[in-house]
Each structure stands twice: as C-alpha cells, then as structure tokens.
Amino acid sequence: MKITIVCDVLGKENNGTTIAAMNLIRYLRKHGHEVRVLCCDQDRIGKHKKDKVATSAEDTATNAD
C-alpha cells in the first residue's frame, strides 16, 4: 500500500511529534508499505537518503531499505 504521512515537524528525534511519526514510518515500511512523507520542516530537506525518510510528495522512501 502507498501511504503518505503529513507532518508539520520532522526534525531530530527529540520531541513527541517526530518520535511518533518516525515510529509509524518505520513500522509501516517494515510491514512492506511504501511510505512517503510530506513535511515543511527545512531541517529535513535533502536528507531523505541518510534518514531513510522522504521530505516531499515527489521523494519516496521506498528505496531506503
């Protein structure tokens, strides 16, 4: 299943929003889903390969496994 997660914050994993979103993303991907993330957090732009998380609807996290 293709799933898009929309977050307002997805910075370092030091706050509840980011931790919950990352846990959900990891869980869904572990179970074979294609997860995309739409987030306006400037800290994540261009870091999707390192963090295994996409940061816009055009980027996909499927190749990160």
C-alpha positions in Angstrom: 0.0 0.0 0.0 1.2 3.5 -0.7 0.9 5.7 2.3 1.6 9.4 2.7 2.3 10.8 6.2 1.8 14.6 6.5 3.8 16.2 9.4 4.4 19.8 10.4 7.6 18.9 12.2 10.0 16.1 11.4 13.3 17.2 12.8 15.6 15.5 15.3 14.0 12.7 17.2 13.8 14.7 20.4 10.1 15.6 20.5 6.9 13.7 20.6 5.7 14.5 17.1 8.9 13.4 15.4 9.3 10.3 17.5 5.7 9.2 16.9 5.9 10.0 13.2 9.2 8.1 12.8 7.9 5.1 14.7 4.9 5.0 12.4 7.0 5.3 9.3 9.4 2.6 10.4 6.5 0.3 11.4 4.7 0.7 8.1 7.9 0.2 6.0 8.8 -2.8 8.0 5.5 -4.3 7.0 6.1 -3.7 3.3 4.3 -0.5 2.7 5.6 2.3 0.5 5.8 5.4 2.8 6.0 9.0 1.6 6.3 12.0 3.9 5.1 15.5 3.2 6.7 17.9 5.6 7.6 21.6 5.6 10.5 21.2 8.1 13.5 22.8 6.5 15.9 20.6 8.6 14.9 17.6 6.5 15.3 18.9 3.0 17.7 16.8 1.1 18.4 14.4 3.9 15.9 11.7 3.0 18.6 9.2 1.9 20.6 9.5 5.1 17.5 9.4 7.3 15.6 7.0 5.1 12.7 9.4 5.0 11.3 11.3 2.1 10.6 15.0 2.6 8.1 15.8 -0.2 5.5 14.1 -2.2 8.0 13.8 -5.0 10.5 12.0 -2.9 9.8 8.4 -1.9 11.2 6.4 0.9 10.9 3.0 -0.8 14.5 2.8 -1.9 15.9 3.4 1.5 15.6 -0.2 2.7 
